[in-house]
């Protein structure tokens, strides 16, 4: 690779948030504010049945009684929920039968994002559901999936076409009154993805959702529901970007995974919301609730690469309810400049012989703060449970912070729990060794960071791993001197 | 009347009769205000998430024992470290017992807090050190401060080594129906001085006793402190121990906590660094059964470069006992080259036993070596089998392994007679005689 230090320096200086463009699409946006009428309007706009409307309203009344929590190790100006518009959709035809009908502006957006729908269709074999602002705009590969009986569509469509499934499972893992932002989401969610894998079916391709906040002054509240029926398998990817804006945008999503007996769900996220500029202005508040429930012998695996957002506050969790179920959590969280992340996982062991693995890698640079907060809980009847947790932090420069807050609660004497955490910086000897072999410092650091994160990167599906690796490099650029 | 109200209203009644420095009166009054505002901590406080004081504070206690009580030496002899000639500061129901004690003013001060808080020659020390490192808004330490009157006062001058260890023992006689004790200790080690201290709280009868103790320790440059806390009380007694240690350049402080018995024990052990090249050691062994509850809450605040801290806590929990470990390491931005290590290993022997562990790292400096490890597990069945194939009965084999598990911590006990004592206590607890010493 012919790449000199000069070029690199130049690139570093000019490097900005790559996805910071705004797409000029006419959209229909609701007036700002949060009240019962808005919720009714959203529900009406989406043509929802009555039970859904009532469900939202109940969530809203719960929400009204809740207070915004402040226990996380992050500082931010609380978003004013009355200044957000809760519905924004590209104005053109809301449903597309094929790509030809899609607004060319929109297609351009996807090109810029590096996801050419056509190309992906042919090459990667990934089915993509794209959610822009609040509404799902395109779902690819529907027919191929339908042949296998797999339902992969937007959640609004699912509410229309498969109400029995949605009604049965929505809110069962994350009840509407679970927490402040989950309640808000339950009340005002506008779209999201829905996925159902029938019994015994192994989903032949990666399913993917792409989220993008486009419109100014809107919040994005999507809801994802993935149900893997008995003995099925699905791998699900989620990506996100947002334009660069000066104000903070709110993203409060809810993701529920249901893994029935013997099934497996692999959920990977590459989160790259706009992190704010170098001075810490703007950026997305990413307050997400993600949780999965494992029935007997089921497995849920969360993999996340968190590089974006001004403030990240999320804990993808596993409830290991069934015996012999498995939960996994692999995470890389990178914070730079003024970013703050408080992320981790919860592993709730209820069933016997349940196992969980937690690998969390935090990299902090600039003036950022990076926290791992996790819970491993073993209920008293959960015999022979096994947990291994490892949290490593890497600090770059002396203006950042790395924090670890693990909670370990064991109520059963047959539980075996291990927790390890380390904090370190990149060793001078390591860099020296690389320099000796003709690798310049910047590259050496990239190499070391890559090695540091390898355990997690390996867990990502192929296409994502490449993207994630690039993201890591971009996020850390200029952070070492 | 709720106990909190009683604590507040009883305060005034006795304040005027006390012969203390005016500044101390002031401190006491301010502290009471904090306690009045905050009240007792509840499970809603993050630091008290796993330990509830409700079972302690929902009843009444007498705050001031009626009169001086004398105890025969032979009754309590077994609680002394008899083999070693030691300085002793003995309290019975919170009142100093000159008969049992052995204090000194010869070259160093091993005496009473009440003397230090009122005699003019100690005025300067009290002005400099009393109530200086306690957290501002902590309700329990404030409660102690508001009643601060009696306890141990140890002052080791420059270049002095205390020849004998100091024993601080609080007996509760059981003459009172139920008792709430609030001893307050102050220990000052001037430059290049050394002292070894053993502290224990012991009930003689099964009447409810709660001790809310505060100890402030100051180490100046090159000072050396070796502190042992023996917590092997009856199951009627509870202890809230708040110990705060401030260290200056090149000083070494080590605290060993042996929690072998008690109804509820909460150890708040906090280290603050004020200079470079400091070493702090925190070690503990917890062996519990029944419905006992022990909570270790530690903090090492690294605020200067080139310091080291080691934490090593082992816990063995059987029956319905509950253990909590909440260890915090804080490394400030300026504290480069910090080496902080924390380890917490636990064994649950019965399926009703619980352990809640929360090892925390908060790090703001980049050139540091910080790690923590926490494990929860059982005895290695294979090792147990191995021992049994060698003809060692299961019970002894288990005891042997428990010993081995706690060994790291016992090893660093520097007083041979104390080590033997603890060794014996652990063997006793496990109901076996190993026939050898570790």
Interface residues (C-beta under 8 A of the other chain):
Chain A: X71 X380 X383 X393 X395 X396 X397 X398 X399 X400 X401 X402 X403 X404 X405 X406 X407 X408 X409 X410 X411 X412 X413 X414 X415 X416 X417 X418 X419 X420 X421 X422 X423 X424 X425
Chain B: X46 X50 X333 X336 X346 X348 X349 X350 X351 X352 X353 X354 X355 X356 X357 X358 X359 X360 X361 X362 X363 X364 X365 X366 X367 X368 X369 X370 X371 X372 X373 X374 X375 X376 X377 X378
